[in-house]
């Protein structure tokens, strides 16, 4: 049940259009829906502005489908992250309007209308190998009602490529920078724009990158002010934070 549904229920009770037993039955599911294996947070959108997001890794297909059904019944749009192609195929059998992004490994179901923001989020990445994280961030940002602009393959190995896209990057309200290897791109962008930069280290790189630790440490130690950092490969977390900033 979303905020509008709750208002409607309370108004119906006030006007005696809904009996008390029915009202109590509906209110019993607030703010949580207990599925036995999961407690679906029906009030998260009311509290923080965005509905709960389903992290698919470690969950069974049946668990994911039941969570999706519960959330849809409560009027929420669906974003499921880290979903395999097999999971997506099973979900689409039950929910034909589910969209799957195989590169970003996201499932989205949009049932409500949200006008996209006038301002936009720029999602910038160093190399093509970082695109899976870019796509996760892009799908998250779009579902949360943001316009986006992608600027891809502009890493420091060919820095002139970045300079040709500075107009698009500087026009954004907030910038997400995705980079693996040594992760230097976030510092470079941070020194060129007057907008908040959210850096996402990726696990891309040879052995000494330590699965993204090298990029993470570079970004955490950035000398460019205005750069904040999320966890390795966390395109979702970066886009969620960027969406909050973009809607301020």
VENUR-V373537 format. One record per pair of residues at least 12 apart in sequence whose ideal C-beta (glycine too) atoms are under 8 Angstrom apart, sorted by the first residue. I is the first residue (numbers start at 1). J is the second residue. Records with the same first field share a line. If there is no record, write none. Layout:
I: J ; J
This chain:
1: 26 ; 29 ; 30 ; 42 ; 74 ; 75
2: 42 ; 45 ; 46 ; 74 ; 75 ; 76
3: 45 ; 46
4: 75
5: 74 ; 75
6: 30 ; 46
9: 23 ; 26 ; 27
29: 42 ; 74
30: 42 ; 43
31: 43 ; 46
33: 70 ; 74
35: 66 ; 67 ; 70
37: 63
38: 63 ; 66 ; 67
40: 52 ; 67 ; 70 ; 71 ; 74
42: 74 ; 76
45: 76
49: 244 ; 247
50: 144 ; 240 ; 243
51: 71 ; 76 ; 77 ; 79
52: 71 ; 76
53: 79 ; 80 ; 81 ; 140 ; 236 ; 240
54: 67 ; 68 ; 71 ; 78 ; 79 ; 80 ; 81 ; 107
55: 80 ; 81 ; 82
56: 80 ; 81 ; 82 ; 83 ; 84 ; 87 ; 107
57: 82
61: 86 ; 87 ; 90 ; 91
64: 80 ; 83 ; 87 ; 91
65: 90 ; 91 ; 94 ; 95
68: 80 ; 91 ; 94 ; 95 ; 109
69: 94
72: 95 ; 109 ; 111
75: 111 ; 112
77: 108 ; 109 ; 110 ; 111 ; 112 ; 143
78: 98 ; 107 ; 108 ; 109 ; 110
79: 106 ; 107 ; 108 ; 139 ; 140 ; 143
80: 106 ; 107 ; 108
81: 105 ; 106 ; 136 ; 140 ; 236
82: 105
83: 100 ; 105 ; 106 ; 107
84: 105
85: 100 ; 102
87: 107
88: 100 ; 102 ; 107
91: 107
95: 109
97: 109 ; 110 ; 111
101: 135 ; 136 ; 139
103: 131 ; 132 ; 135
104: 132 ; 134 ; 135 ; 136 ; 137 ; 138 ; 139 ; 235
105: 132 ; 136
106: 135 ; 136 ; 139 ; 140
108: 139 ; 142 ; 143
110: 143
114: 144 ; 145
115: 145
116: 142 ; 145 ; 146 ; 147
117: 145 ; 146 ; 147 ; 246 ; 247
118: 147
119: 147 ; 172 ; 173 ; 246
120: 146 ; 147 ; 148 ; 149 ; 171 ; 172 ; 173 ; 246
121: 141 ; 146 ; 147 ; 148 ; 149 ; 172 ; 173 ; 174 ; 175 ; 176 ; 239 ; 242 ; 243 ; 246
122: 148 ; 149 ; 150 ; 151 ; 168 ; 169 ; 171 ; 172 ; 174 ; 175 ; 176
123: 137 ; 138 ; 141 ; 148 ; 149 ; 150 ; 151 ; 175 ; 176 ; 178 ; 239
124: 150 ; 151 ; 152 ; 154 ; 162 ; 165 ; 169 ; 175 ; 176 ; 177 ; 178 ; 185 ; 189
125: 150 ; 151 ; 152 ; 153 ; 154 ; 155 ; 177 ; 178 ; 179 ; 185
126: 153 ; 154 ; 155 ; 156 ; 178 ; 179 ; 180 ; 181 ; 185
127: 153 ; 155 ; 179 ; 180 ; 181 ; 204
128: 152 ; 153
129: 180 ; 202 ; 204
130: 152 ; 178 ; 179 ; 180 ; 202 ; 204
131: 152
132: 233 ; 235
133: 178 ; 200 ; 202 ; 233 ; 234 ; 235
134: 150 ; 152 ; 178 ; 235
135: 235
136: 235 ; 236 ; 239
137: 176 ; 178 ; 200 ; 235 ; 236 ; 238 ; 239 ; 242
138: 150 ; 235 ; 239
140: 235 ; 236 ; 239 ; 240 ; 243
141: 239 ; 242 ; 243
144: 239 ; 240 ; 243
145: 243 ; 247
146: 239 ; 242 ; 243 ; 246 ; 247
149: 168 ; 171 ; 172
151: 165 ; 168 ; 169
154: 185
155: 179 ; 181 ; 185
156: 184 ; 185 ; 188
159: 188
162: 185 ; 188 ; 189
166: 192
169: 189 ; 192 ; 193
170: 192 ; 193 ; 194 ; 195
172: 195
173: 195 ; 245 ; 246
174: 195 ; 196 ; 197 ; 198 ; 242 ; 245 ; 246
175: 189 ; 193 ; 195 ; 196 ; 197 ; 198
176: 197 ; 198 ; 200 ; 235 ; 238 ; 239 ; 242
177: 189 ; 190 ; 197 ; 198 ; 199 ; 200 ; 227
178: 200 ; 202 ; 235 ; 238
179: 199 ; 200 ; 201 ; 202 ; 215 ; 219
180: 201 ; 202 ; 203 ; 204 ; 205 ; 209 ; 212 ; 215
181: 204 ; 205 ; 206 ; 209 ; 214 ; 215
182: 205 ; 209 ; 214 ; 215 ; 218
183: 199 ; 201 ; 214 ; 215 ; 216 ; 217 ; 218 ; 219
184: 218
186: 199 ; 218 ; 219 ; 222 ; 224 ; 227 ; 229
187: 218 ; 219 ; 222 ; 223 ; 224 ; 227
188: 224
189: 224
190: 222 ; 224 ; 225 ; 226 ; 227
191: 224
193: 226
195: 226
196: 226 ; 228 ; 245
197: 224 ; 226 ; 227 ; 228
198: 227 ; 228 ; 229 ; 230 ; 238 ; 241 ; 242
199: 219 ; 222 ; 227 ; 228 ; 229 ; 230 ; 238
200: 229 ; 230 ; 233 ; 234 ; 235 ; 237 ; 238
201: 215 ; 216 ; 218 ; 219 ; 229 ; 231 ; 232 ; 233
202: 215 ; 232 ; 233
203: 232 ; 233
211: 232
212: 232 ; 233
213: 232
215: 232
216: 229 ; 231 ; 232
228: 241
